[in-house]
Amino acid sequence: MNYENTVLYRCTSSRKFAIGRSKKQMIRLSELPVGKSGVISMFEKDAIHLKLMEMGCVPGERVKMEKKAPLGDPISISVAGYQLSLRKTEAENVWLDDIL
């Protein structure tokens, strides 16, 4: 499926949440290089979405990739003033934009 011009919004019939960016401008949290940061823009999968929001990962919050395990799983990010470890499969459901 081509996501270049797709803009996703939260609605009752969708299992996605976004703040209005196209996926062309975004990358997954799991793809963020160590030392770089980005702003959470969109989630996929409601169960992960709720879990991450309870831990401070909300849309508009800046996250920084702190560490990755040698095989890429798990990862350690800095968000909302604390360190959080996530599985790679969980990080694949978080889309970031405004990468620094």
N, CA, C and O atoms as CSV, one atom per row, in Angstrom:
chain,resi,resn,atom,element,x,y,z
A,1,MET,N,N,0.840,-1.179,0.000
A,1,MET,CA,C,0.000,0.000,0.000
A,1,MET,C,C,0.882,1.237,0.000
A,1,MET,O,O,1.888,1.270,0.708
A,2,ASN,N,N,0.538,2.237,-0.761
A,2,ASN,CA,C,1.297,3.474,-0.868
A,2,ASN,C,C,0.752,4.505,0.111
A,2,ASN,O,O,-0.418,4.879,0.020
A,3,TYR,N,N,1.578,4.974,1.049
A,3,TYR,CA,C,1.148,5.920,2.074
A,3,TYR,C,C,1.640,7.334,1.816
A,3,TYR,O,O,1.520,8.184,2.697
A,4,GLU,N,N,2.187,7.615,0.646
A,4,GLU,CA,C,2.828,8.901,0.400
A,4,GLU,C,C,1.930,10.100,0.681
A,4,GLU,O,O,2.399,11.084,1.253
A,5,ASN,N,N,0.684,10.051,0.307
A,5,ASN,CA,C,-0.196,11.202,0.494
A,5,ASN,C,C,-1.329,10.933,1.475
A,5,ASN,O,O,-2.329,11.651,1.475
A,6,THR,N,N,-1.187,9.916,2.304
A,6,THR,CA,C,-2.231,9.546,3.235
A,6,THR,C,C,-2.129,10.358,4.514
A,6,THR,O,O,-1.052,10.479,5.099
A,7,VAL,N,N,-3.244,10.908,4.941
A,7,VAL,CA,C,-3.318,11.603,6.222
A,7,VAL,C,C,-4.362,10.875,7.051
A,7,VAL,O,O,-5.516,10.758,6.637
A,8,LEU,N,N,-3.964,10.382,8.224
A,8,LEU,CA,C,-4.851,9.584,9.060
A,8,LEU,C,C,-5.279,10.361,10.290
A,8,LEU,O,O,-4.475,11.079,10.885
A,9,TYR,N,N,-6.537,10.224,10.674
A,9,TYR,CA,C,-7.073,10.883,11.857
A,9,TYR,C,C,-7.776,9.850,12.721
A,9,TYR,O,O,-8.213,8.815,12.218
A,10,ARG,N,N,-7.887,10.114,13.998
A,10,ARG,CA,C,-8.581,9.210,14.918
A,10,ARG,C,C,-10.074,9.301,14.653
A,10,ARG,O,O,-10.636,10.396,14.610
A,11,CYS,N,N,-10.705,8.178,14.480
A,11,CYS,CA,C,-12.159,8.140,14.347
A,11,CYS,C,C,-12.646,6.794,14.861
A,11,CYS,O,O,-11.840,5.893,15.090
A,12,THR,N,N,-13.932,6.648,15.043
A,12,THR,CA,C,-14.471,5.427,15.639
A,12,THR,C,C,-14.290,4.222,14.735
A,12,THR,O,O,-14.206,3.096,15.227
A,13,SER,N,N,-14.226,4.426,13.422
A,13,SER,CA,C,-14.084,3.291,12.510
A,13,SER,C,C,-12.628,2.954,12.228
A,13,SER,O,O,-12.351,1.964,11.551
A,14,SER,N,N,-11.696,3.749,12.728
A,14,SER,CA,C,-10.278,3.530,12.450
A,14,SER,C,C,-9.547,3.138,13.728
A,14,SER,O,O,-9.963,3.507,14.826
A,15,ARG,N,N,-8.462,2.395,13.583
A,15,ARG,CA,C,-7.623,2.041,14.721
A,15,ARG,C,C,-6.310,2.802,14.657
A,15,ARG,O,O,-5.263,2.281,15.040
A,16,LYS,N,N,-6.365,4.015,14.181
A,16,LYS,CA,C,-5.168,4.829,14.045
A,16,LYS,C,C,-5.422,6.206,14.625
A,16,LYS,O,O,-6.561,6.668,14.677
A,17,PHE,N,N,-4.359,6.857,15.057
A,17,PHE,CA,C,-4.451,8.196,15.609
A,17,PHE,C,C,-3.340,9.036,15.006
A,17,PHE,O,O,-2.191,8.595,14.966
A,18,ALA,N,N,-3.652,10.226,14.541
A,18,ALA,CA,C,-2.637,11.100,13.964
A,18,ALA,C,C,-2.982,12.540,14.248
A,18,ALA,O,O,-4.120,12.860,14.594
A,19,ILE,N,N,-1.993,13.415,14.102
A,19,ILE,CA,C,-2.248,14.835,14.259
A,19,ILE,C,C,-2.172,15.557,12.922
A,19,ILE,O,O,-1.974,16.772,12.886
A,20,GLY,N,N,-2.327,14.829,11.827
A,20,GLY,CA,C,-2.501,15.446,10.522
A,20,GLY,C,C,-1.292,15.531,9.620
A,20,GLY,O,O,-1.227,16.439,8.792
A,21,ARG,N,N,-0.338,14.638,9.734
A,21,ARG,CA,C,0.810,14.630,8.838
A,21,ARG,C,C,0.695,13.447,7.893
A,21,ARG,O,O,0.035,12.460,8.215
A,22,SER,N,N,1.326,13.533,6.734
A,22,SER,CA,C,1.336,12.381,5.841
A,22,SER,C,C,2.483,11.464,6.243
A,22,SER,O,O,3.481,11.923,6.798
A,23,LYS,N,N,2.348,10.180,5.968
A,23,LYS,CA,C,3.378,9.218,6.349
A,23,LYS,C,C,4.665,9.441,5.569
A,23,LYS,O,O,5.718,8.953,5.980
A,24,LYS,N,N,4.611,10.158,4.466
A,24,LYS,CA,C,5.807,10.432,3.687
A,24,LYS,C,C,6.821,11.225,4.513
A,24,LYS,O,O,8.026,11.070,4.317
A,25,GLN,N,N,6.360,12.056,5.417
A,25,GLN,CA,C,7.220,12.910,6.219
A,25,GLN,C,C,7.605,12.266,7.550
A,25,GLN,O,O,8.314,12.888,8.342
A,26,MET,N,N,7.165,11.057,7.814
A,26,MET,CA,C,7.358,10.449,9.124
A,26,MET,C,C,8.195,9.176,9.036
A,26,MET,O,O,8.313,8.561,7.976
A,27,ILE,N,N,8.776,8.796,10.185
A,27,ILE,CA,C,9.448,7.510,10.308
A,27,ILE,C,C,8.938,6.818,11.565
A,27,ILE,O,O,8.375,7.455,12.455
A,28,ARG,N,N,9.141,5.524,11.622
A,28,ARG,CA,C,8.757,4.765,12.810
A,28,ARG,C,C,9.785,4.987,13.924
A,28,ARG,O,O,10.964,5.216,13.654
A,29,LEU,N,N,9.335,4.918,15.156
A,29,LEU,CA,C,10.233,5.053,16.299
A,29,LEU,C,C,11.330,4.001,16.247
A,29,LEU,O,O,12.468,4.279,16.625
A,30,SER,N,N,11.007,2.805,15.789
A,30,SER,CA,C,12.001,1.728,15.710
A,30,SER,C,C,13.108,2.033,14.708
A,30,SER,O,O,14.178,1.427,14.783
A,31,GLU,N,N,12.884,2.956,13.771
A,31,GLU,CA,C,13.875,3.312,12.748
A,31,GLU,C,C,14.705,4.541,13.135
A,31,GLU,O,O,15.645,4.890,12.420
A,32,LEU,N,N,14.385,5.191,14.228
A,32,LEU,CA,C,15.085,6.397,14.651
A,32,LEU,C,C,16.520,6.054,15.066
A,32,LEU,O,O,16.724,5.163,15.890
A,33,PRO,N,N,17.520,6.755,14.503
A,33,PRO,CA,C,18.909,6.467,14.884
A,33,PRO,C,C,19.200,6.883,16.325
A,33,PRO,O,O,18.554,7.786,16.858
A,34,VAL,N,N,20.170,6.224,16.950
A,34,VAL,CA,C,20.583,6.553,18.319
A,34,VAL,C,C,21.100,7.990,18.346
A,34,VAL,O,O,21.883,8.396,17.488
A,35,GLY,N,N,20.650,8.753,19.346
A,35,GLY,CA,C,21.060,10.150,19.499
A,35,GLY,C,C,20.131,11.143,18.828
A,35,GLY,O,O,20.223,12.342,19.095
A,36,LYS,N,N,19.238,10.681,17.965
A,36,LYS,CA,C,18.285,11.563,17.277
A,36,LYS,C,C,16.985,11.621,18.068
A,36,LYS,O,O,16.698,10.748,18.888
A,37,SER,N,N,16.203,12.673,17.805
A,37,SER,CA,C,14.911,12.802,18.473
A,37,SER,C,C,13.846,13.179,17.461
A,37,SER,O,O,14.147,13.670,16.373
A,38,GLY,N,N,12.600,12.944,17.834
A,38,GLY,CA,C,11.457,13.268,16.992
A,38,GLY,C,C,10.233,13.492,17.856
A,38,GLY,O,O,10.240,13.223,19.058
A,39,VAL,N,N,9.182,13.987,17.224
A,39,VAL,CA,C,7.930,14.272,17.917
A,39,VAL,C,C,6.917,13.186,17.550
A,39,VAL,O,O,6.737,12.867,16.375
A,40,ILE,N,N,6.264,12.625,18.557
A,40,ILE,CA,C,5.252,11.595,18.311
A,40,ILE,C,C,4.104,12.218,17.520
A,40,ILE,O,O,3.538,13.241,17.904
A,41,SER,N,N,3.784,11.571,16.414
A,41,SER,CA,C,2.749,12.088,15.534
A,41,SER,C,C,1.552,11.156,15.421
A,41,SER,O,O,0.416,11.621,15.320
A,42,MET,N,N,1.791,9.837,15.436
A,42,MET,CA,C,0.703,8.902,15.172
A,42,MET,C,C,0.998,7.552,15.808
A,42,MET,O,O,2.155,7.152,15.937
A,43,PHE,N,N,-0.067,6.852,16.205
A,43,PHE,CA,C,0.032,5.487,16.722
A,43,PHE,C,C,-0.773,4.559,15.829
A,43,PHE,O,O,-1.707,4.986,15.149
A,44,GLU,N,N,-0.402,3.290,15.838
A,44,GLU,CA,C,-1.204,2.237,15.231
A,44,GLU,C,C,-1.502,1.215,16.315
A,44,GLU,O,O,-0.728,1.093,17.264
A,45,LYS,N,N,-2.576,0.496,16.206
A,45,LYS,CA,C,-3.004,-0.543,17.154
A,45,LYS,C,C,-3.434,0.054,18.491
A,45,LYS,O,O,-2.598,0.560,19.239
A,46,ASP,N,N,-4.700,0.001,18.791
A,46,ASP,CA,C,-5.251,0.624,19.994
A,46,ASP,C,C,-4.646,0.133,21.305
A,46,ASP,O,O,-4.420,0.939,22.207
A,47,ALA,N,N,-4.377,-1.162,21.437
A,47,ALA,CA,C,-3.839,-1.677,22.699
A,47,ALA,C,C,-2.486,-1.041,23.006
A,47,ALA,O,O,-2.235,-0.648,24.146
A,48,ILE,N,N,-1.633,-0.937,22.029
A,48,ILE,CA,C,-0.321,-0.306,22.214
A,48,ILE,C,C,-0.503,1.186,22.443
A,48,ILE,O,O,0.184,1.778,23.276
A,49,HIS,N,N,-1.417,1.788,21.716
A,49,HIS,CA,C,-1.699,3.226,21.831
A,49,HIS,C,C,-2.036,3.591,23.268
A,49,HIS,O,O,-1.479,4.553,23.796
A,50,LEU,N,N,-2.914,2.868,23.903
A,50,LEU,CA,C,-3.314,3.166,25.278
A,50,LEU,C,C,-2.166,2.942,26.261
A,50,LEU,O,O,-1.952,3.749,27.165
A,51,LYS,N,N,-1.436,1.855,26.084
A,51,LYS,CA,C,-0.307,1.543,26.961
A,51,LYS,C,C,0.749,2.645,26.900
A,51,LYS,O,O,1.234,3.101,27.935
A,52,LEU,N,N,1.102,3.068,25.696
A,52,LEU,CA,C,2.122,4.099,25.529
A,52,LEU,C,C,1.665,5.459,26.049
A,52,LEU,O,O,2.463,6.199,26.624
A,53,MET,N,N,0.400,5.794,25.856
A,53,MET,CA,C,-0.103,7.072,26.360
A,53,MET,C,C,-0.078,7.102,27.885
A,53,MET,O,O,0.198,8.148,28.472
A,54,GLU,N,N,-0.362,5.974,28.536
A,54,GLU,CA,C,-0.298,5.908,29.993
A,54,GLU,C,C,1.125,6.103,30.510
A,54,GLU,O,O,1.323,6.512,31.654
A,55,MET,N,N,2.120,5.808,29.662
A,55,MET,CA,C,3.521,5.968,30.051
A,55,MET,C,C,4.106,7.310,29.609
A,55,MET,O,O,5.316,7.516,29.709
A,56,GLY,N,N,3.268,8.221,29.122
A,56,GLY,CA,C,3.742,9.557,28.771
A,56,GLY,C,C,4.021,9.788,27.312
A,56,GLY,O,O,4.391,10.899,26.933
A,57,CYS,N,N,3.859,8.780,26.475
A,57,CYS,CA,C,4.070,8.938,25.033
A,57,CYS,C,C,2.776,9.431,24.401
A,57,CYS,O,O,1.950,8.632,23.957
A,58,VAL,N,N,2.606,10.723,24.362
A,58,VAL,CA,C,1.395,11.310,23.794
A,58,VAL,C,C,1.753,12.086,22.536
A,58,VAL,O,O,2.886,12.552,22.415
A,59,PRO,N,N,0.830,12.241,21.600
A,59,PRO,CA,C,1.123,13.018,20.399
A,59,PRO,C,C,1.593,14.426,20.752
A,59,PRO,O,O,1.000,15.104,21.591
A,60,GLY,N,N,2.663,14.849,20.099
A,60,GLY,CA,C,3.246,16.143,20.362
A,60,GLY,C,C,4.422,16.098,21.318
A,60,GLY,O,O,5.140,17.086,21.465
A,61,GLU,N,N,4.626,14.964,21.970
A,61,GLU,CA,C,5.735,14.798,22.927
A,61,GLU,C,C,7.012,14.422,22.177
A,61,GLU,O,O,6.993,13.542,21.316
A,62,ARG,N,N,8.116,15.085,22.504
A,62,ARG,CA,C,9.407,14.777,21.878
A,62,ARG,C,C,10.039,13.574,22.570
A,62,ARG,O,O,10.069,13.496,23.798
A,63,VAL,N,N,10.544,12.638,21.767
A,63,VAL,CA,C,11.245,11.459,22.269
A,63,VAL,C,C,12.640,11.417,21.672
A,63,VAL,O,O,12.856,11.854,20.541
A,64,LYS,N,N,13.590,10.886,22.442
A,64,LYS,CA,C,14.964,10.762,21.966
A,64,LYS,C,C,15.399,9.316,22.085
A,64,LYS,O,O,15.192,8.682,23.120
A,65,MET,N,N,16.004,8.790,21.025
A,65,MET,CA,C,16.524,7.429,21.045
A,65,MET,C,C,17.833,7.440,21.819
A,65,MET,O,O,18.809,8.055,21.387
A,66,GLU,N,N,17.856,6.769,22.951
A,66,GLU,CA,C,19.046,6.727,23.802
A,66,GLU,C,C,19.951,5.549,23.463
A,66,GLU,O,O,21.152,5.723,23.259
A,67,LYS,N,N,19.374,4.351,23.402
A,67,LYS,CA,C,20.173,3.138,23.171
A,67,LYS,C,C,19.369,2.123,22.380
A,67,LYS,O,O,18.139,2.104,22.419
A,68,LYS,N,N,20.105,1.270,21.651
A,68,LYS,CA,C,19.511,0.106,21.003
A,68,LYS,C,C,20.366,-1.103,21.360
A,68,LYS,O,O,21.593,-1.015,21.396
A,69,ALA,N,N,19.717,-2.222,21.620
A,69,ALA,CA,C,20.448,-3.458,21.874
A,69,ALA,C,C,21.169,-3.874,20.587
A,69,ALA,O,O,20.783,-3.436,19.503
A,70,PRO,N,N,22.194,-4.700,20.683
A,70,PRO,CA,C,22.950,-5.089,19.489
A,70,PRO,C,C,22.109,-5.639,18.339
A,70,PRO,O,O,22.421,-5.393,17.175
A,71,LEU,N,N,21.067,-6.366,18.646
A,71,LEU,CA,C,20.198,-6.894,17.591
A,71,LEU,C,C,18.969,-6.010,17.366
A,71,LEU,O,O,18.067,-6.379,16.615
A,72,GLY,N,N,18.933,-4.844,18.016
A,72,GLY,CA,C,17.852,-3.887,17.799
A,72,GLY,C,C,16.649,-4.041,18.711
A,72,GLY,O,O,15.696,-3.269,18.597
A,73,ASP,N,N,16.663,-5.008,19.607
A,73,ASP,CA,C,15.510,-5.231,20.472
A,73,ASP,C,C,15.986,-5.620,21.860
A,73,ASP,O,O,16.652,-6.649,21.974
A,74,PRO,N,N,15.702,-4.887,22.914
A,74,PRO,CA,C,14.808,-3.728,23.013
A,74,PRO,C,C,15.540,-2.416,22.710
A,74,PRO,O,O,16.736,-2.394,22.421
A,75,ILE,N,N,14.767,-1.320,22.789
A,75,ILE,CA,C,15.331,0.009,22.620
A,75,ILE,C,C,15.047,0.819,23.880
A,75,ILE,O,O,14.117,0.518,24.628
A,76,SER,N,N,15.858,1.848,24.103
A,76,SER,CA,C,15.660,2.731,25.248
A,76,SER,C,C,15.462,4.147,24.724
A,76,SER,O,O,16.286,4.658,23.965
A,77,ILE,N,N,14.360,4.780,25.135
A,77,ILE,CA,C,14.073,6.139,24.702
A,77,ILE,C,C,13.930,7.047,25.923
A,77,ILE,O,O,13.658,6.588,27.033
A,78,SER,N,N,14.115,8.318,25.693
A,78,SER,CA,C,13.877,9.328,26.720
A,78,SER,C,C,12.597,10.062,26.329
A,78,SER,O,O,12.499,10.617,25.235
A,79,VAL,N,N,11.621,10.059,27.231
A,79,VAL,CA,C,10.341,10.711,26.964
A,79,VAL,C,C,9.788,11.268,28.272
A,79,VAL,O,O,9.856,10.612,29.312
A,80,ALA,N,N,9.251,12.458,28.215
A,80,ALA,CA,C,8.614,13.102,29.371
A,80,ALA,C,C,9.513,13.113,30.610
A,80,ALA,O,O,9.023,13.007,31.734
A,81,GLY,N,N,10.827,13.242,30.406
A,81,GLY,CA,C,11.752,13.358,31.522
A,81,GLY,C,C,12.214,12.056,32.141
A,81,GLY,O,O,12.855,12.088,33.192
A,82,TYR,N,N,11.922,10.914,31.542
A,82,TYR,CA,C,12.405,9.644,32.090
A,82,TYR,C,C,12.767,8.688,30.966
A,82,TYR,O,O,12.436,8.921,29.803
A,83,GLN,N,N,13.454,7.604,31.327
A,83,GLN,CA,C,13.876,6.571,30.385
A,83,GLN,C,C,12.806,5.491,30.294
A,83,GLN,O,O,12.238,5.081,31.307
A,84,LEU,N,N,12.538,5.038,29.085
A,84,LEU,CA,C,11.532,4.014,28.844
A,84,LEU,C,C,12.108,2.982,27.893
A,84,LEU,O,O,12.667,3.346,26.859
A,85,SER,N,N,11.986,1.707,28.218
A,85,SER,CA,C,12.426,0.635,27.333
A,85,SER,C,C,11.217,0.036,26.639
A,85,SER,O,O,10.194,-0.237,27.268
A,86,LEU,N,N,11.346,-0.165,25.332
A,86,LEU,CA,C,10.261,-0.719,24.523
A,86,LEU,C,C,10.782,-1.861,23.673
A,86,LEU,O,O,11.955,-1.890,23.301
A,87,ARG,N,N,9.911,-2.788,23.374
A,87,ARG,CA,C,10.237,-3.813,22.394
A,87,ARG,C,C,10.191,-3.178,21.016
A,87,ARG,O,O,9.499,-2.184,20.797
A,88,LYS,N,N,10.933,-3.764,20.093
A,88,LYS,CA,C,10.954,-3.245,18.726
A,88,LYS,C,C,9.559,-3.298,18.097
A,88,LYS,O,O,9.177,-2.398,17.349
A,89,THR,N,N,8.805,-4.348,18.401
A,89,THR,CA,C,7.457,-4.463,17.838
A,89,THR,C,C,6.531,-3.365,18.358
A,89,THR,O,O,5.632,-2.923,17.642
A,90,GLU,N,N,6.745,-2.923,19.599
A,90,GLU,CA,C,5.953,-1.816,20.141
A,90,GLU,C,C,6.363,-0.501,19.484
A,90,GLU,O,O,5.513,0.327,19.156
A,91,ALA,N,N,7.670,-0.313,19.293
A,91,ALA,CA,C,8.176,0.921,18.693
A,91,ALA,C,C,7.779,1.049,17.228
A,91,ALA,O,O,7.712,2.164,16.711
A,92,GLU,N,N,7.518,-0.053,16.550
A,92,GLU,CA,C,7.098,-0.008,15.148
A,92,GLU,C,C,5.705,0.585,14.982
A,92,GLU,O,O,5.327,0.955,13.870
A,93,ASN,N,N,4.939,0.681,16.054
A,93,ASN,CA,C,3.579,1.224,15.993
A,93,ASN,C,C,3.514,2.715,16.290
A,93,ASN,O,O,2.427,3.290,16.341
A,94,VAL,N,N,4.670,3.347,16.489
A,94,VAL,CA,C,4.730,4.779,16.791
A,94,VAL,C,C,5.383,5.491,15.620
A,94,VAL,O,O,6.495,5.145,15.222
A,95,TRP,N,N,4.694,6.490,15.063
A,95,TRP,CA,C,5.223,7.283,13.958
A,95,TRP,C,C,5.681,8.635,14.481
A,95,TRP,O,O,4.991,9.270,15.279
A,96,LEU,N,N,6.862,9.073,14.022
A,96,LEU,CA,C,7.462,10.337,14.443
A,96,LEU,C,C,7.627,11.277,13.259
A,96,LEU,O,O,7.779,10.842,12.117
A,97,ASP,N,N,7.596,12.570,13.552
A,97,ASP,CA,C,7.986,13.567,12.564
A,97,ASP,C,C,8.852,14.605,13.263
A,97,ASP,O,O,9.171,14.442,14.441
A,98,ASP,N,N,9.232,15.648,12.579
A,98,ASP,CA,C,10.081,16.715,13.128
A,98,ASP,C,C,11.354,16.121,13.723
A,98,ASP,O,O,11.684,16.381,14.880
A,99,ILE,N,N,12.073,15.318,12.923
A,99,ILE,CA,C,13.279,14.631,13.373
A,99,ILE,C,C,14.440,15.610,13.493
A,99,ILE,O,O,14.699,16.393,12.580
A,100,LEU,N,N,15.138,15.560,14.629
A,100,LEU,CA,C,16.327,16.402,14.862
A,100,LEU,C,C,17.543,15.529,15.079
A,100,LEU,O,O,18.642,16.042,15.291
